[in-house]
Amino acid sequence: MTDNWNIDVSQRIRRLPPYLFGELNRLKYQKRRAGVDIIDLGMGNPSDAPTTEIIDKLCEAAHDPRNHGYSASAGVFNLRREVSRLYKRLYGVSLAPEEEVIACLGSKEGFSHMCLALMGPGDTAVVGDPYFPIHVYGVALAGANVINVPLGNDEAFLGRIAYVVEHLFPKPKLLILNYPHNPTAMTVDGVGFFEEVVRLAKKHGFMVIHDFAYGRTCFDGYEAPSFLQAEGAKDVGVEFVTMSKPYNMAGWRIGFAAGNAEMIRSLATIKGYYDYGIFTPIQIASIIAMRHCEKGVSEQAQAYRSRRDVVVDGLRRIGWEVEPPRASMFVWARVREEHLGSEGTIPFANRLLDEAEVAIAPGRAFGEQGEGYVRIALVENEQRLRQAIRQIDRALNKGIKAPSATKLKRKRQRPAE
Ligand SMILES: Cc1ncc(COP(=O)(O)O)c(C=O)c1O
């Protein structure tokens, strides 16, 4: 043990909200150490591999000695051009690769640093609640404030945003959006919603960041609109996309921001100081992914759709009321009153982990409006998902403990979200 007599962390760290996954992660760790085979549906960490073509390209590029130096912090030109081609192909949006596209070490890193580039003490961002935690922490880490409004995808939600912007002084500077949404899987029907957002942003002079992490994880015929398809979107905002979810490259750490040139430039400036870019073979393999592996993207979305059916059907069979999402890799489900009681979803999730040996994310960890719900990540195969529902049923409905601990053949540690 050391004596921490002169350690004084920054205000930046101290003003972070409490970390609500703490107890759940501690319990999970303890159980795993005891050899319990936890079915982990807690985090949106893809469990499938990228297609062989992508992995082969990574290996080939890694064998080239020229690819091991520092790379370009904003991403190599061919990669940024591939993103602009993808946007043209998928959404009909034109982007200038060097001015309007930047690569980042996953969209989470890019988002956080974009907050740092745009926000500071005295500034405010508007974020819907429930929210993906980094949408709040990224703003807090930049020293700025967050004002939450209950999340929605309609006129009423836009009305709440307009009200806040009109009545708060100083006016909020930034609006953070995310459709398809994590954790609720909420979607918007068409680009009209974003056109209204652009109109509001121009009227009130705020910037917009749209996190489009699940833009390619859609099913049942649903196609998620890109924010950048809205007329004038590039005047007010940017959109983040990721290789993590559509291409199963979460651990590779690569994503992009696209849109407003000034915002992209500000992120490039911050990144220029902080990092030397993504490992070049990863950038090369990502070009191949975007150019040739679209079939893998739709197959992965179909896999999530089948898993969604397993979970939604299973939960309905045990008496939960749950709506099937049409996008994302999550099922957002209201916990039955009789199971939740007065304890709230954080103790509920801990109890489920203890008694059912299934990890899910408590809705409260995503904001006050998430209380009463849980988020189930579709990151195990269908058989394991069926098993998870059986174990939840036994633990909740029959008061029977989950099956006795089975030894883990291979310990898999998942980092915190
Ligand atoms: C909404 C949302 N944004 C961003 C991320 C992070 O993605 P990346 O791996 O690109 O950092 C996630 C990951 O779960 C997410 O759900």
The ligand as an SDF file (V2000), in Angstrom:
LIG
                    3D

 16 16  0  0  0  0  0  0  0  0999 V2000
  -24.6810    4.6980  -29.1810 C   0  0  0  0  0  0  0  0  0  0  0  0
  -23.2530    4.2820  -29.1690 C   0  0  0  0  0  0  0  0  0  0  0  0
  -22.3180    5.1630  -29.5540 N   0  0  0  0  0  0  0  0  0  0  0  0
  -21.0240    4.8510  -29.5560 C   0  0  0  0  0  0  0  0  0  0  0  0
  -20.5960    3.6070  -29.1330 C   0  0  0  0  0  0  0  0  0  0  0  0
  -19.1360    3.3260  -29.1280 C   0  0  0  0  0  0  0  0  0  0  0  0
  -18.7420    2.8550  -30.3570 O   0  0  0  0  0  0  0  0  0  0  0  0
  -17.2000    2.7460  -30.7670 P   0  0  0  0  0  0  0  0  0  0  0  0
  -16.8490    1.3140  -30.6020 O   0  0  0  0  0  0  0  0  0  0  0  0
  -17.1630    3.2150  -32.1750 O   0  0  0  0  0  0  0  0  0  0  0  0
  -16.4090    3.6300  -29.8620 O   0  0  0  0  0  0  0  0  0  0  0  0
  -21.5140    2.6570  -28.7200 C   0  0  0  0  0  0  0  0  0  0  0  0
  -21.0550    1.3590  -28.2320 C   0  0  0  0  0  0  0  0  0  0  0  0
  -21.7460    0.5800  -27.6530 O   0  0  0  0  0  0  0  0  0  0  0  0
  -22.8750    3.0050  -28.7310 C   0  0  0  0  0  0  0  0  0  0  0  0
  -23.7950    2.1500  -28.3260 O   0  0  0  0  0  0  0  0  0  0  0  0
  1  2  1  0
  2  3  1  0
  2 15  2  0
  3  4  2  0
  4  5  1  0
  5  6  1  0
  5 12  2  0
  6  7  1  0
  7  8  1  0
  8  9  2  0
  8 10  1  0
  8 11  1  0
 12 13  1  0
 12 15  1  0
 13 14  2  0
 15 16  1  0
M  END
$$$$
